[in-house]
Amino acid sequence: MALLLVIGILICITAAQAGDWKKLGARNVKHRTEKDVILVGAKEGTFKAIKLTVKKSGIHMLDMKVHFVNGDVFDVEIRNFIPAGGETRVIDLPGVNRRIEKVTFWYKSLKKNDKEARIRLWGKQ
């Protein structure tokens, strides 16, 4: 009985943590080196962390910049390969919860298959 209670509590905690992530936007990426922008806007609220997920095909992430509504820019170093189905680390945003205007990222996708990669930006409030 106690084991079932512990398992139930862990499931609730995991579900609550997963529910904190909000999808802020997505882009299909081409089979070449490219720059893309996901517009977020202040109406989405404030965020303390972000992450990217990748679907369909892997990409080499070269650079990412988070532009805040107040004009500040946060340069995020993500110079690594993200496989299909993978994601970046959780990226804590500097300062107090921040309003994101847009996120600009540079990447190089692989043409190992005919699928375009799909990048999704997630924010944690």
Backbone as numpy.savetxt, mean C-alpha at the origin, in Angstrom:
# Nx Ny Nz CAx CAy CAz Cx Cy Cz
-12.65 -25.99 26.50 -13.47 -24.79 26.50 -12.60 -23.53 26.50
-11.57 -23.53 27.37 -10.68 -22.38 27.44 -9.94 -22.18 26.12
-9.55 -23.28 25.47 -8.86 -23.20 24.18 -9.76 -22.55 23.13
-11.03 -22.91 23.10 -11.97 -22.31 22.15 -12.13 -20.82 22.41
-12.14 -20.43 23.67 -12.25 -19.01 24.03 -11.04 -18.24 23.53
-9.85 -18.79 23.72 -8.62 -18.13 23.27 -8.61 -18.02 21.74
-9.00 -19.08 21.05 -9.05 -19.05 19.59 -10.04 -17.99 19.12
-11.19 -17.91 19.75 -12.19 -16.90 19.39 -11.67 -15.48 19.58
-10.96 -15.24 20.67 -10.40 -13.92 20.93 -9.36 -13.57 19.88
-8.49 -14.52 19.53 -7.46 -14.27 18.52 -8.08 -13.97 17.16
-9.13 -14.68 16.81 -9.82 -14.42 15.54 -10.40 -13.01 15.54
-11.01 -12.59 16.63 -11.59 -11.24 16.72 -10.52 -10.17 16.62
-9.38 -10.38 17.28 -8.28 -9.41 17.22 -7.74 -9.31 15.80
-7.52 -10.44 15.14 -7.01 -10.44 13.77 -7.99 -9.75 12.83
-9.27 -10.02 12.97 -10.29 -9.39 12.12 -10.33 -7.88 12.35
-10.20 -7.45 13.58 -10.21 -6.01 13.89 -8.99 -5.33 13.28
-7.82 -5.97 13.36 -6.62 -5.39 12.79 -6.72 -5.31 11.28
-7.24 -6.34 10.65 -7.39 -6.35 9.19 -8.39 -5.30 8.75
-9.38 -5.02 9.55 -10.41 -4.05 9.19 -9.95 -2.61 9.23
-8.80 -2.35 9.82 -8.29 -0.99 9.90 -7.76 -0.48 8.56
-7.48 -1.34 7.62 -6.92 -0.94 6.33 -8.02 -0.51 5.37
-7.82 0.62 4.74 -8.78 1.19 3.80 -8.12 1.29 2.42
-8.79 0.79 1.39 -8.24 0.88 0.03 -8.32 2.33 -0.44
-7.17 2.88 -0.82 -7.09 4.28 -1.23 -7.03 4.45 -2.74
-6.73 3.39 -3.45 -6.66 3.48 -4.91 -5.90 2.31 -5.49
-5.91 2.22 -6.83 -5.23 1.12 -7.51 -4.83 1.57 -8.91
-3.83 0.90 -9.45 -3.36 1.16 -10.81 -2.95 -0.15 -11.46
-3.29 -0.29 -12.75 -2.72 -1.36 -13.57 -1.41 -0.83 -14.11
-0.36 -1.62 -14.05 0.94 -1.15 -14.49 1.38 -1.84 -15.77
2.07 -1.12 -16.61 2.51 -1.60 -17.91 3.79 -2.41 -17.78
4.20 -3.03 -18.88 5.41 -3.86 -18.90 6.63 -3.02 -19.28
6.93 -2.02 -18.47 8.10 -1.18 -18.69 8.34 -0.35 -17.43
9.41 0.41 -17.41 9.66 1.31 -16.29 8.68 2.47 -16.42
8.02 2.80 -15.33 6.99 3.81 -15.41 6.80 4.52 -14.07
6.17 5.66 -14.16 5.79 6.44 -12.99 4.26 6.48 -12.97
3.69 6.33 -11.80 2.24 6.39 -11.66 1.90 7.19 -10.41
0.67 7.68 -10.38 0.18 8.46 -9.24 -1.19 7.92 -8.83
-1.37 7.76 -7.53 -2.70 7.46 -6.99 -3.12 8.68 -6.19
-4.18 9.34 -6.64 -4.72 10.50 -5.93 -5.57 10.01 -4.77
-5.35 10.58 -3.60 -6.10 10.17 -2.41 -7.04 11.30 -2.00
-6.50 12.42 -1.57 -7.31 13.57 -1.19 -7.67 13.59 0.29
-7.83 14.77 0.81 -8.10 14.98 2.24 -9.42 14.37 2.68
-10.37 14.24 1.76 -11.69 13.72 2.14 -11.63 12.29 2.67
-10.55 11.57 2.33 -10.40 10.18 2.79 -10.06 10.11 4.28
-9.59 11.21 4.85 -9.27 11.22 6.27 -7.79 11.20 6.53
-7.44 10.91 7.77 -6.03 10.88 8.18 -5.55 9.44 8.29
-4.24 9.26 8.09 -3.65 7.93 8.12 -2.35 7.94 8.89
-2.07 6.81 9.55 -0.81 6.69 10.27 0.16 5.74 9.57
-0.33 4.94 8.61 0.53 4.01 7.88 -0.10 3.67 6.53
0.76 3.22 5.60 0.29 2.78 4.28 1.05 1.50 3.91
0.55 0.82 2.88 1.25 -0.31 2.28 0.73 -0.48 0.86
1.50 -1.18 0.03 1.09 -1.52 -1.32 0.95 -3.03 -1.42
-0.05 -3.48 -2.17 -0.17 -4.89 -2.51 -0.07 -5.02 -4.02
0.40 -6.16 -4.49 0.60 -6.39 -5.92 -0.14 -7.67 -6.31
-0.89 -7.60 -7.38 -1.65 -8.75 -7.90 -1.26 -9.02 -9.35
-1.50 -10.21 -9.82 -1.38 -10.68 -11.20 0.05 -10.89 -11.69
0.98 -9.97 -11.44 2.35 -10.09 -11.92 3.26 -9.28 -11.01
4.48 -9.75 -10.79 5.40 -9.05 -9.89 5.96 -7.77 -10.49
6.47 -6.89 -9.63 7.10 -5.64 -10.07 8.35 -5.37 -9.24
9.25 -4.59 -9.84 10.40 -4.05 -9.11 10.02 -2.63 -8.72
9.85 -2.38 -7.44 9.53 -1.04 -6.96 10.84 -0.27 -6.87
10.90 0.91 -7.48 12.11 1.71 -7.52 12.09 2.85 -6.51
10.95 3.50 -6.35 10.85 4.63 -5.43 9.38 4.96 -5.19
9.10 5.62 -4.07 7.74 6.03 -3.75 7.79 7.31 -2.92
6.93 8.25 -3.24 6.83 9.49 -2.48 5.37 9.71 -2.07
5.18 10.03 -0.79 3.85 10.32 -0.26 3.75 11.84 -0.13
2.77 12.43 -0.81 2.55 13.88 -0.79 1.37 14.16 0.14
1.61 15.00 1.14 0.57 15.32 2.10 -0.14 16.62 1.71
-1.35 16.78 2.21 -2.17 17.94 1.90 -1.47 19.25 2.30
-0.68 19.22 3.37 -0.01 20.45 3.83 1.24 20.79 3.02
1.57 19.99 1.98 2.72 20.26 1.13 3.96 19.45 1.46
4.01 18.78 2.60 5.15 17.94 2.94 5.21 16.73 2.01
6.43 16.24 1.77 6.63 15.04 0.95 7.50 14.07 1.75
7.08 12.82 1.80 7.79 11.76 2.51 8.32 10.77 1.47
9.66 10.67 1.36 10.29 9.76 0.41 10.45 8.39 1.07
9.86 7.37 0.46 9.89 6.02 1.00 10.83 5.17 0.16
11.82 4.57 0.79 12.74 3.71 0.06 12.20 2.29 0.02
11.76 1.88 -1.17 11.28 0.51 -1.40 11.96 0.01 -2.65
13.20 -0.24 -2.60 13.92 -0.70 -3.79 14.05 -2.22 -3.75
12.92 -2.89 -4.02 12.96 -4.35 -4.04 11.86 -4.92 -4.93
11.93 -6.21 -5.15 10.95 -6.92 -5.97 9.76 -7.31 -5.10
8.56 -7.07 -5.61 7.34 -7.48 -4.92 6.65 -8.50 -5.85
6.55 -9.74 -5.42 5.95 -10.77 -6.29 4.43 -10.62 -6.38
3.84 -11.25 -7.38 2.38 -11.29 -7.48 1.83 -11.90 -6.20
0.84 -11.26 -5.60 0.28 -11.73 -4.34 1.04 -11.20 -3.12
2.11 -10.44 -3.34 2.92 -9.92 -2.25 2.53 -8.50 -1.87
3.23 -7.98 -0.88 2.99 -6.61 -0.44 4.25 -6.02 0.17
4.26 -4.70 0.27 5.37 -4.02 0.93 5.24 -4.19 2.43
6.25 -3.77 3.14 6.15 -3.69 4.59 5.14 -2.61 4.94
4.69 -2.58 6.16 3.84 -1.48 6.63 4.74 -0.27 6.77
4.35 0.83 6.14 5.15 2.06 6.13 4.50 3.07 7.05
5.14 3.30 8.19 4.62 4.29 9.14 4.87 5.69 8.59
3.83 6.52 8.63 3.96 7.89 8.15 4.51 8.77 9.27
5.35 9.75 8.93 5.94 10.61 9.95 4.92 11.57 10.55
5.14 11.94 11.81 4.26 12.90 12.46 2.97 12.27 12.95
2.05 13.13 13.28 0.72 12.71 13.74 -0.06 12.24 12.52
-1.16 11.53 12.72 -1.96 11.05 11.59 -2.02 12.12 10.50
-1.75 11.71 9.27 -1.57 12.66 8.17 -2.63 12.51 7.10
-2.98 13.63 6.47 -3.89 13.64 5.32 -3.04 13.52 4.05
-3.31 12.49 3.27 -2.53 12.21 2.06 -3.22 12.83 0.85
-2.46 13.59 0.07 -2.98 14.15 -1.18 -2.84 13.13 -2.30
-1.62 12.57 -2.43 -1.36 11.59 -3.49 -0.11 10.80 -3.13
0.04 9.66 -3.82 1.24 8.84 -3.69 1.77 8.62 -5.11
3.04 8.97 -5.30 3.71 8.79 -6.59 4.70 7.65 -6.44
4.70 6.74 -7.42 5.65 5.64 -7.34 6.22 5.32 -8.71
7.48 4.85 -8.68 8.20 4.46 -9.87 8.48 2.97 -9.77
8.27 2.25 -10.86 8.40 0.80 -10.83 8.84 0.29 -12.19
9.26 -0.93 -12.20 9.57 -1.64 -13.44 8.88 -2.99 -13.32
7.97 -3.28 -14.24 7.28 -4.57 -14.17 8.01 -5.59 -15.03
7.73 -6.85 -14.76 8.36 -7.94 -15.49 7.42 -8.44 -16.57
7.96 -8.73 -17.72 7.12 -9.31 -18.77 7.37 -10.81 -18.82
7.05 -11.49 -17.74 7.18 -12.94 -17.71 5.92 -13.60 -18.24
4.85 -12.84 -18.25 3.59 -13.34 -18.80 2.84 -12.13 -19.38
1.68 -12.36 -19.91 0.93 -11.27 -20.55 0.09 -10.47 -19.56
0.16 -10.81 -18.28 -0.66 -10.12 -17.30 -0.01 -8.82 -16.85
-0.81 -7.75 -16.80 -0.33 -6.51 -16.21 -0.45 -6.62 -14.70
0.54 -6.11 -14.01 0.46 -6.10 -12.54 -0.60 -5.08 -12.11
-1.19 -5.30 -10.95 -2.15 -4.37 -10.36 -1.64 -4.00 -8.98
-1.37 -2.71 -8.80 -0.90 -2.20 -7.52 -2.08 -1.56 -6.80
-2.22 -1.91 -5.50 -3.26 -1.30 -4.66 -2.60 -0.60 -3.50
-3.07 0.60 -3.20 -2.58 1.39 -2.07 -3.58 1.29 -0.95
-3.08 0.96 0.25 -3.91 0.81 1.45 -3.45 1.78 2.52
-4.38 2.35 3.27 -4.04 3.25 4.36 -4.63 2.73 5.67
-3.89 2.91 6.76 -4.35 2.52 8.08 -4.62 3.77 8.89
-5.83 3.87 9.40 -6.22 5.06 10.15 -5.98 4.93 11.62
